Amino acid sequence: MTVVSLLVLWVIAFMCHAALWPARYGLPVLPSAAQSMMGVTRFILPVLALGLAVEGQGSVMGVLLWFAALSFGGLMAASLLVLRGTIMREIRGEN
């Protein structure tokens, strides 16, 4: 269950990062208050994930699990962004 929690935290952190760069990722521009909240969330969630990993698995295994979740979470977030872009192009009728 720790791995799933770490993956969810990392995917949310990466999606918050993507929301801060809307032009780069083709996302809608957020109001400044939401951007501030995304920036704080982008910092807090990885720290929370590290604490969760170290608490549940011990220091060495926890850090290794944290880095593994970082890698897979990044791949999952990138896949979600690609899927969103593909769906949006299909909706607009572009090839």
MOPAC internal coordinates of N, CA, C and O (Angstrom, degrees):
PM7 1SCF
backbone

  N    0.0000 0     0.00 0     0.00 0    0    0    0
  C    1.4390 1     0.00 0     0.00 0    1    0    0
  C    1.5237 1   111.68 1     0.00 0    2    1    0
  O    1.2310 1   120.81 1   151.93 1    3    2    1
  N    1.3335 1   116.05 1   -28.07 1    3    2    1
  C    1.4626 1   120.00 1   178.73 1    5    3    2
  C    1.5160 1   110.88 1   -62.60 1    6    5    3
  O    1.2310 1   120.45 1   139.25 1    7    6    5
  N    1.3253 1   116.74 1   -40.75 1    7    6    5
  C    1.4624 1   120.63 1  -177.78 1    9    7    6
  C    1.5278 1   110.49 1   -64.00 1   10    9    7
  O    1.2310 1   120.34 1   137.08 1   11   10    9
  N    1.3102 1   116.95 1   -42.92 1   11   10    9
  C    1.4639 1   120.53 1   179.55 1   13   11   10
  C    1.5259 1   110.04 1   -63.17 1   14   13   11
  O    1.2310 1   120.32 1   136.77 1   15   14   13
  N    1.3174 1   117.00 1   -43.23 1   15   14   13
  C    1.4619 1   120.63 1   178.76 1   17   15   14
  C    1.5252 1   111.03 1   -62.13 1   18   17   15
  O    1.2310 1   120.49 1   137.01 1   19   18   17
  N    1.3338 1   116.66 1   -42.99 1   19   18   17
  C    1.4622 1   120.16 1   179.06 1   21   19   18
  C    1.5234 1   110.96 1   -63.73 1   22   21   19
  O    1.2310 1   120.41 1   137.96 1   23   22   21
  N    1.3196 1   116.83 1   -42.04 1   23   22   21
  C    1.4684 1   119.72 1   178.85 1   25   23   22
  C    1.5256 1   111.51 1   -62.36 1   26   25   23
  O    1.2310 1   120.45 1   136.64 1   27   26   25
  N    1.3242 1   116.75 1   -43.36 1   27   26   25
  C    1.4624 1   120.32 1   179.44 1   29   27   26
  C    1.5279 1   110.58 1   -62.71 1   30   29   27
  O    1.2310 1   120.33 1   135.91 1   31   30   29
  N    1.3275 1   116.97 1   -44.09 1   31   30   29
  C    1.4643 1   119.88 1   179.28 1   33   31   30
  C    1.5279 1   111.44 1   -62.53 1   34   33   31
  O    1.2310 1   120.37 1   137.42 1   35   34   33
  N    1.3361 1   116.90 1   -42.58 1   35   34   33
  C    1.4707 1   119.58 1  -179.71 1   37   35   34
  C    1.5220 1   111.71 1   -68.71 1   38   37   35
  O    1.2310 1   119.73 1   139.92 1   39   38   37
  N    1.3194 1   118.11 1   -40.08 1   39   38   37
  C    1.4745 1   119.67 1   179.16 1   41   39   38
  C    1.5220 1   109.89 1   -63.15 1   42   41   39
  O    1.2310 1   119.95 1   137.53 1   43   42   41
  N    1.3145 1   117.70 1   -42.47 1   43   42   41
  C    1.4660 1   120.29 1   178.11 1   45   43   42
  C    1.5216 1   110.54 1   -63.42 1   46   45   43
  O    1.2310 1   120.23 1   138.48 1   47   46   45
  N    1.3364 1   117.17 1   -41.52 1   47   46   45
  C    1.4699 1   120.33 1   178.95 1   49   47   46
  C    1.5294 1   110.62 1   -62.74 1   50   49   47
  O    1.2310 1   120.04 1   137.02 1   51   50   49
  N    1.3140 1   117.53 1   -42.98 1   51   50   49
  C    1.4725 1   120.20 1   179.38 1   53   51   50
  C    1.5297 1   111.36 1   -68.04 1   54   53   51
  O    1.2310 1   119.98 1   144.42 1   55   54   53
  N    1.3180 1   117.64 1   -35.58 1   55   54   53
  C    1.4569 1   119.34 1   177.99 1   57   55   54
  C    1.5326 1   110.98 1   -70.42 1   58   57   55
  O    1.2310 1   120.14 1   146.79 1   59   58   57
  N    1.3224 1   117.34 1   -33.21 1   59   58   57
  C    1.4679 1   119.95 1   173.23 1   61   59   58
  C    1.5224 1   110.08 1   -64.04 1   62   61   59
  O    1.2310 1   120.54 1   140.53 1   63   62   61
  N    1.3260 1   116.57 1   -39.47 1   63   62   61
  C    1.4612 1   120.05 1   176.61 1   65   63   62
  C    1.5272 1   110.48 1   -61.90 1   66   65   63
  O    1.2310 1   120.49 1   136.84 1   67   66   65
  N    1.3108 1   116.67 1   -43.16 1   67   66   65
  C    1.4670 1   120.25 1   179.35 1   69   67   66
  C    1.5230 1   110.86 1   -64.39 1   70   69   67
  O    1.2310 1   120.19 1   144.26 1   71   70   69
  N    1.3322 1   117.24 1   -35.74 1   71   70   69
  C    1.4692 1   120.49 1   179.73 1   73   71   70
  C    1.5237 1   111.58 1   -67.02 1   74   73   71
  O    1.2310 1   120.28 1   155.92 1   75   74   73
  N    1.3347 1   117.06 1   -24.08 1   75   74   73
  C    1.4639 1   120.49 1   177.94 1   77   75   74
  C    1.5225 1   112.42 1   -78.49 1   78   77   75
  O    1.2310 1   119.87 1   166.84 1   79   78   77
  N    1.3180 1   117.86 1   -13.16 1   79   78   77
  C    1.4644 1   123.40 1   178.93 1   81   79   78
  C    1.5267 1   109.07 1  -123.70 1   82   81   79
  O    1.2310 1   119.51 1  -114.19 1   83   82   81
  N    1.3357 1   118.54 1    65.81 1   83   82   81
  C    1.4687 1   120.83 1  -171.45 1   85   83   82
  C    1.5277 1   114.06 1   -63.76 1   86   85   83
  O    1.2310 1   119.74 1   143.80 1   87   86   85
  N    1.3232 1   118.10 1   -36.20 1   87   86   85
  C    1.4724 1   119.20 1  -178.56 1   89   87   86
  C    1.5201 1   110.92 1   -68.06 1   90   89   87
  O    1.2310 1   120.60 1   142.59 1   91   90   89
  N    1.3148 1   116.46 1   -37.41 1   91   90   89
  C    1.4616 1   120.60 1  -178.18 1   93   91   90
  C    1.5274 1   112.51 1   -67.89 1   94   93   91
  O    1.2310 1   120.90 1   142.43 1   95   94   93
  N    1.3298 1   115.87 1   -37.57 1   95   94   93
  C    1.4605 1   120.50 1  -175.38 1   97   95   94
  C    1.5151 1   113.67 1  -104.30 1   98   97   95
  O    1.2310 1   119.66 1  -176.78 1   99   98   97
  N    1.3229 1   118.26 1     3.22 1   99   98   97
  C    1.4547 1   121.64 1   178.01 1  101   99   98
  C    1.5122 1   113.88 1    69.73 1  102  101   99
  O    1.2310 1   120.39 1  -145.20 1  103  102  101
  N    1.3196 1   116.86 1    34.80 1  103  102  101
  C    1.4594 1   121.91 1  -179.49 1  105  103  102
  C    1.5244 1   109.92 1  -105.48 1  106  105  103
  O    1.2310 1   119.72 1   -20.39 1  107  106  105
  N    1.3205 1   118.14 1   159.61 1  107  106  105
  C    1.4677 1   119.76 1   177.22 1  109  107  106
  C    1.5281 1   111.10 1   -68.15 1  110  109  107
  O    1.2310 1   120.98 1   -30.22 1  111  110  109
  N    1.3228 1   115.74 1   149.78 1  111  110  109
  C    1.4623 1   121.49 1   179.01 1  113  111  110
  C    1.5281 1   109.11 1   -75.09 1  114  113  111
  O    1.2310 1   121.06 1   -46.58 1  115  114  113
  N    1.3225 1   115.58 1   133.42 1  115  114  113
  C    1.4641 1   121.47 1  -179.24 1  117  115  114
  C    1.5218 1   110.58 1   -95.16 1  118  117  115
  O    1.2310 1   120.00 1   -25.70 1  119  118  117
  N    1.3338 1   117.61 1   154.30 1  119  118  117
  C    1.4619 1   119.99 1   173.03 1  121  119  118
  C    1.5346 1   110.81 1   -63.71 1  122  121  119
  O    1.2310 1   120.33 1   -18.59 1  123  122  121
  N    1.3136 1   116.98 1   161.41 1  123  122  121
  C    1.4660 1   120.39 1  -174.67 1  125  123  122
  C    1.5310 1   112.46 1   -63.32 1  126  125  123
  O    1.2310 1   119.58 1   146.27 1  127  126  125
  N    1.3231 1   118.40 1   -33.73 1  127  126  125
  C    1.4685 1   120.22 1   177.93 1  129  127  126
  C    1.5310 1   110.62 1   -65.03 1  130  129  127
  O    1.2310 1   120.35 1   139.03 1  131  130  129
  N    1.3148 1   116.93 1   -40.97 1  131  130  129
  C    1.4646 1   120.45 1   178.18 1  133  131  130
  C    1.5260 1   110.86 1   -68.25 1  134  133  131
  O    1.2310 1   120.16 1   144.63 1  135  134  133
  N    1.3248 1   117.30 1   -35.37 1  135  134  133
  C    1.4621 1   120.23 1   177.55 1  137  135  134
  C    1.5252 1   110.74 1   -64.43 1  138  137  135
  O    1.2310 1   120.50 1   139.55 1  139  138  137
  N    1.3283 1   116.64 1   -40.45 1  139  138  137
  C    1.4658 1   120.33 1   177.31 1  141  139  138
  C    1.5241 1   110.74 1   -62.64 1  142  141  139
  O    1.2310 1   120.84 1   137.56 1  143  142  141
  N    1.3218 1   116.00 1   -42.44 1  143  142  141
  C    1.4559 1   120.37 1   179.29 1  145  143  142
  C    1.5321 1   110.82 1   -65.25 1  146  145  143
  O    1.2310 1   119.89 1   141.10 1  147  146  145
  N    1.3191 1   117.81 1   -38.90 1  147  146  145
  C    1.4639 1   121.39 1   177.98 1  149  147  146
  C    1.5257 1   110.82 1   -64.64 1  150  149  147
  O    1.2310 1   120.35 1   140.29 1  151  150  149
  N    1.3318 1   116.94 1   -39.71 1  151  150  149
  C    1.4591 1   120.33 1   178.32 1  153  151  150
  C    1.5166 1   112.62 1   -63.11 1  154  153  151
  O    1.2310 1   120.55 1   137.38 1  155  154  153
  N    1.3247 1   116.56 1   -42.62 1  155  154  153
  C    1.4643 1   120.80 1   178.38 1  157  155  154
  C    1.5264 1   110.09 1   -67.28 1  158  157  155
  O    1.2310 1   120.60 1   137.15 1  159  158  157
  N    1.3090 1   116.47 1   -42.85 1  159  158  157
  C    1.4638 1   120.81 1   179.31 1  161  159  158
  C    1.5209 1   111.17 1   -62.86 1  162  161  159
  O    1.2310 1   120.81 1   140.88 1  163  162  161
  N    1.3212 1   116.06 1   -39.12 1  163  162  161
  C    1.4668 1   120.85 1   179.27 1  165  163  162
  C    1.5207 1   111.16 1   -62.22 1  166  165  163
  O    1.2310 1   119.63 1   150.99 1  167  166  165
  N    1.3242 1   118.31 1   -29.01 1  167  166  165
  C    1.4624 1   121.72 1   177.46 1  169  167  166
  C    1.5219 1   112.23 1   -84.50 1  170  169  167
  O    1.2310 1   120.41 1   137.56 1  171  170  169
  N    1.3250 1   116.81 1   -42.44 1  171  170  169
  C    1.4659 1   120.95 1  -172.32 1  173  171  170
  C    1.5247 1   112.95 1   -71.99 1  174  173  171
  O    1.2310 1   119.98 1   139.36 1  175  174  173
  N    1.3281 1   117.65 1   -40.64 1  175  174  173
  C    1.4710 1   119.69 1  -174.24 1  177  175  174
  C    1.5304 1   113.79 1   -63.40 1  178  177  175
  O    1.2310 1   118.38 1   136.35 1  179  178  177
  N    1.3459 1   120.70 1   -43.65 1  179  178  177
  C    1.4656 1   118.18 1   176.17 1  181  179  178
  C    1.5299 1   113.47 1   -63.83 1  182  181  179
  O    1.2310 1   120.26 1   145.03 1  183  182  181
  N    1.3396 1   117.11 1   -34.97 1  183  182  181
  C    1.4630 1   119.90 1   177.22 1  185  183  182
  C    1.5263 1   109.83 1   -66.75 1  186  185  183
  O    1.2310 1   120.50 1   138.34 1  187  186  185
  N    1.3151 1   116.65 1   -41.66 1  187  186  185
  C    1.4636 1   121.08 1   176.01 1  189  187  186
  C    1.5279 1   110.84 1   -62.32 1  190  189  187
  O    1.2310 1   120.56 1   138.33 1  191  190  189
  N    1.3170 1   116.53 1   -41.67 1  191  190  189
  C    1.4643 1   120.31 1   178.51 1  193  191  190
  C    1.5270 1   111.17 1   -63.81 1  194  193  191
  O    1.2310 1   120.26 1   140.17 1  195  194  193
  N    1.3291 1   117.10 1   -39.83 1  195  194  193
  C    1.4658 1   119.87 1   177.79 1  197  195  194
  C    1.5189 1   110.74 1   -63.44 1  198  197  195
  O    1.2310 1   120.23 1   135.99 1  199  198  197
  N    1.3214 1   117.17 1   -44.01 1  199  198  197
  C    1.4603 1   119.65 1   177.34 1  201  199  198
  C    1.5111 1   112.53 1   -61.90 1  202  201  199
  O    1.2310 1   120.44 1   139.04 1  203  202  201
  N    1.3234 1   116.76 1   -40.96 1  203  202  201
  C    1.4609 1   121.41 1   178.57 1  205  203  202
  C    1.5274 1   111.04 1   -64.28 1  206  205  203
  O    1.2310 1   120.53 1   137.66 1  207  206  205
  N    1.3164 1   116.59 1   -42.34 1  207  206  205
  C    1.4651 1   120.60 1  -178.55 1  209  207  206
  C    1.5224 1   111.33 1   -67.26 1  210  209  207
  O    1.2310 1   120.42 1   135.71 1  211  210  209
  N    1.3148 1   116.79 1   -44.29 1  211  210  209
  C    1.4693 1   120.36 1  -178.78 1  213  211  210
  C    1.5227 1   110.56 1   -68.52 1  214  213  211
  O    1.2310 1   120.37 1   140.97 1  215  214  213
  N    1.3193 1   116.90 1   -39.03 1  215  214  213
  C    1.4630 1   120.37 1   179.23 1  217  215  214
  C    1.5302 1   111.11 1   -66.09 1  218  217  215
  O    1.2310 1   120.32 1   140.35 1  219  218  217
  N    1.3049 1   116.99 1   -39.65 1  219  218  217
  C    1.4667 1   119.94 1  -176.03 1  221  219  218
  C    1.5131 1   114.93 1   -83.83 1  222  221  219
  O    1.2310 1   119.67 1   151.78 1  223  222  221
  N    1.3313 1   118.23 1   -28.22 1  223  222  221
  C    1.4579 1   120.10 1  -171.75 1  225  223  222
  C    1.5264 1   114.12 1  -121.16 1  226  225  223
  O    1.2310 1   118.98 1   175.36 1  227  226  225
  N    1.3033 1   119.55 1    -4.64 1  227  226  225
  C    1.4582 1   121.51 1  -174.11 1  229  227  226
  C    1.5224 1   109.70 1    93.29 1  230  229  227
  O    1.2310 1   120.40 1   -10.38 1  231  230  229
  N    1.3114 1   116.84 1   169.62 1  231  230  229
  C    1.4618 1   119.55 1  -171.12 1  233  231  230
  C    1.5249 1   113.99 1   -67.52 1  234  233  231
  O    1.2310 1   119.63 1   128.48 1  235  234  233
  N    1.3156 1   118.31 1   -51.52 1  235  234  233
  C    1.4692 1   120.00 1  -175.61 1  237  235  234
  C    1.5289 1   111.04 1   -71.84 1  238  237  235
  O    1.2310 1   119.99 1   129.31 1  239  238  237
  N    1.3130 1   117.63 1   -50.69 1  239  238  237
  C    1.4646 1   120.42 1   179.44 1  241  239  238
  C    1.5235 1   111.21 1   -65.61 1  242  241  239
  O    1.2310 1   120.42 1   146.89 1  243  242  241
  N    1.3202 1   116.80 1   -33.11 1  243  242  241
  C    1.4570 1   120.15 1   178.50 1  245  243  242
  C    1.5152 1   111.97 1   -64.87 1  246  245  243
  O    1.2310 1   120.45 1   136.06 1  247  246  245
  N    1.3255 1   116.75 1   -43.94 1  247  246  245
  C    1.4685 1   119.80 1   178.93 1  249  247  246
  C    1.5242 1   110.30 1   -67.18 1  250  249  247
  O    1.2310 1   120.09 1   139.61 1  251  250  249
  N    1.3197 1   117.43 1   -40.39 1  251  250  249
  C    1.4699 1   119.97 1   177.75 1  253  251  250
  C    1.5260 1   111.02 1   -63.51 1  254  253  251
  O    1.2310 1   120.38 1   138.36 1  255  254  253
  N    1.3112 1   116.88 1   -41.64 1  255  254  253
  C    1.4582 1   121.19 1   177.71 1  257  255  254
  C    1.5291 1   110.78 1   -66.20 1  258  257  255
  O    1.2310 1   120.47 1   143.33 1  259  258  257
  N    1.3262 1   116.70 1   -36.67 1  259  258  257
  C    1.4606 1   121.67 1   177.99 1  261  259  258
  C    1.5248 1   110.72 1   -62.32 1  262  261  259
  O    1.2310 1   120.69 1   134.95 1  263  262  261
  N    1.3459 1   116.29 1   -45.05 1  263  262  261
  C    1.4597 1   119.55 1   178.02 1  265  263  262
  C    1.5330 1   112.04 1   -67.56 1  266  265  263
  O    1.2310 1   120.10 1   142.81 1  267  266  265
  N    1.3228 1   117.41 1   -37.19 1  267  266  265
  C    1.4644 1   119.92 1   176.96 1  269  267  266
  C    1.5212 1   110.64 1   -64.13 1  270  269  267
  O    1.2310 1   120.52 1   137.46 1  271  270  269
  N    1.3337 1   116.62 1   -42.54 1  271  270  269
  C    1.4598 1   120.25 1   178.14 1  273  271  270
  C    1.5247 1   110.56 1   -65.58 1  274  273  271
  O    1.2310 1   119.96 1   144.32 1  275  274  273
  N    1.3387 1   117.68 1   -35.68 1  275  274  273
  C    1.4628 1   121.71 1   175.53 1  277  275  274
  C    1.5210 1   110.25 1   -58.05 1  278  277  275
  O    1.2310 1   120.71 1   132.46 1  279  278  277
  N    1.3138 1   116.24 1   -47.54 1  279  278  277
  C    1.4687 1   120.31 1  -178.20 1  281  279  278
  C    1.5257 1   111.79 1   -63.92 1  282  281  279
  O    1.2310 1   120.46 1   129.68 1  283  282  281
  N    1.3177 1   116.72 1   -50.32 1  283  282  281
  C    1.4597 1   119.68 1  -178.54 1  285  283  282
  C    1.5240 1   111.56 1   -69.91 1  286  285  283
  O    1.2310 1   120.12 1   145.56 1  287  286  285
  N    1.3306 1   117.38 1   -34.44 1  287  286  285
  C    1.4627 1   120.34 1   176.47 1  289  287  286
  C    1.5203 1   111.70 1   -64.29 1  290  289  287
  O    1.2310 1   120.36 1   141.22 1  291  290  289
  N    1.3328 1   116.93 1   -38.78 1  291  290  289
  C    1.4627 1   120.41 1   176.08 1  293  291  290
  C    1.5105 1   112.08 1   -63.90 1  294  293  291
  O    1.2310 1   120.74 1   138.24 1  295  294  293
  N    1.3229 1   116.19 1   -41.76 1  295  294  293
  C    1.4664 1   119.75 1   177.47 1  297  295  294
  C    1.5282 1   111.28 1   -64.70 1  298  297  295
  O    1.2310 1   120.59 1   140.17 1  299  298  297
  N    1.3207 1   116.47 1   -39.83 1  299  298  297
  C    1.4632 1   119.65 1   179.54 1  301  299  298
  C    1.5313 1   110.98 1   -67.36 1  302  301  299
  O    1.2310 1   120.09 1   138.64 1  303  302  301
  N    1.3342 1   117.44 1   -41.36 1  303  302  301
  C    1.4649 1   120.37 1   178.90 1  305  303  302
  C    1.5203 1   110.80 1   -65.10 1  306  305  303
  O    1.2310 1   120.41 1   137.87 1  307  306  305
  N    1.3308 1   116.83 1   -42.13 1  307  306  305
  C    1.4668 1   119.81 1   177.83 1  309  307  306
  C    1.5200 1   110.93 1   -63.30 1  310  309  307
  O    1.2310 1   120.45 1   140.70 1  311  310  309
  N    1.3192 1   116.75 1   -39.30 1  311  310  309
  C    1.4649 1   120.09 1   177.78 1  313  311  310
  C    1.5205 1   111.47 1   -63.88 1  314  313  311
  O    1.2310 1   120.41 1   140.74 1  315  314  313
  N    1.3317 1   116.83 1   -39.26 1  315  314  313
  C    1.4666 1   119.95 1   177.49 1  317  315  314
  C    1.5243 1   111.35 1   -64.70 1  318  317  315
  O    1.2310 1   120.18 1   140.43 1  319  318  317
  N    1.3273 1   117.27 1   -39.57 1  319  318  317
  C    1.4596 1   120.36 1   178.34 1  321  319  318
  C    1.5229 1   111.62 1   -66.64 1  322  321  319
  O    1.2310 1   120.30 1   140.22 1  323  322  321
  N    1.3332 1   117.04 1   -39.78 1  323  322  321
  C    1.4667 1   120.29 1   176.97 1  325  323  322
  C    1.5207 1   110.36 1   -65.64 1  326  325  323
  O    1.2310 1   120.31 1   137.11 1  327  326  325
  N    1.3212 1   117.02 1   -42.89 1  327  326  325
  C    1.4591 1   121.11 1   178.42 1  329  327  326
  C    1.5229 1   110.87 1   -61.72 1  330  329  327
  O    1.2310 1   120.26 1   137.89 1  331  330  329
  N    1.3316 1   117.11 1   -42.11 1  331  330  329
  C    1.4596 1   120.54 1   177.55 1  333  331  330
  C    1.5224 1   110.83 1   -61.96 1  334  333  331
  O    1.2310 1   120.10 1   135.90 1  335  334  333
  N    1.3285 1   117.40 1   -44.10 1  335  334  333
  C    1.4563 1   120.75 1   178.94 1  337  335  334
  C    1.5176 1   112.33 1   -62.52 1  338  337  335
  O    1.2310 1   120.63 1   139.52 1  339  338  337
  N    1.3220 1   116.41 1   -40.48 1  339  338  337
  C    1.4624 1   120.89 1   179.05 1  341  339  338
  C    1.5272 1   110.84 1   -65.06 1  342  341  339
  O    1.2310 1   120.49 1   135.94 1  343  342  341
  N    1.3098 1   116.67 1   -44.06 1  343  342  341
  C    1.4653 1   120.44 1   179.46 1  345  343  342
  C    1.5198 1   110.65 1   -64.52 1  346  345  343
  O    1.2310 1   120.22 1   138.28 1  347  346  345
  N    1.3299 1   117.19 1   -41.72 1  347  346  345
  C    1.4675 1   120.19 1  -179.84 1  349  347  346
  C    1.5311 1   110.95 1   -64.92 1  350  349  347
  O    1.2310 1   119.71 1   141.78 1  351  350  349
  N    1.3306 1   118.16 1   -38.22 1  351  350  349
  C    1.4670 1   120.67 1   177.00 1  353  351  350
  C    1.5189 1   111.02 1   -66.03 1  354  353  351
  O    1.2310 1   120.08 1   141.59 1  355  354  353
  N    1.3188 1   117.46 1   -38.41 1  355  354  353
  C    1.4659 1   121.15 1   177.78 1  357  355  354
  C    1.5242 1   110.89 1   -65.03 1  358  357  355
  O    1.2310 1   120.57 1   139.40 1  359  358  357
  N    1.3143 1   116.51 1   -40.60 1  359  358  357
  C    1.4675 1   120.67 1   179.42 1  361  359  358
  C    1.5238 1   110.76 1   -63.99 1  362  361  359
  O    1.2310 1   120.36 1   138.53 1  363  362  361
  N    1.3315 1   116.92 1   -41.47 1  363  362  361
  C    1.4673 1   121.57 1  -179.48 1  365  363  362
  C    1.5265 1   112.09 1   -77.42 1  366  365  363
  O    1.2310 1   119.73 1   166.69 1  367  366  365
  N    1.3089 1   118.11 1   -13.31 1  367  366  365
  C    1.4518 1   121.67 1   179.21 1  369  367  366
  C    1.5188 1   114.25 1    83.70 1  370  369  367
  O    1.2310 1   120.57 1  -160.89 1  371  370  369
  N    1.3383 1   116.52 1    19.11 1  371  370  369
  C    1.4649 1   120.20 1   177.46 1  373  371  370
  C    1.5167 1   109.49 1   -86.73 1  374  373  371
  O    1.2310 1   121.23 1   -20.95 1  375  374  373
  N    1.3161 1   115.26 1   159.05 1  375  374  373
  C    1.4770 1   119.18 1   176.76 1  377  375  374
  C    1.4417 1   110.87 1   -96.11 1  378  377  375
  O    1.2310 1   120.10 1   180.00 1  379  378  377

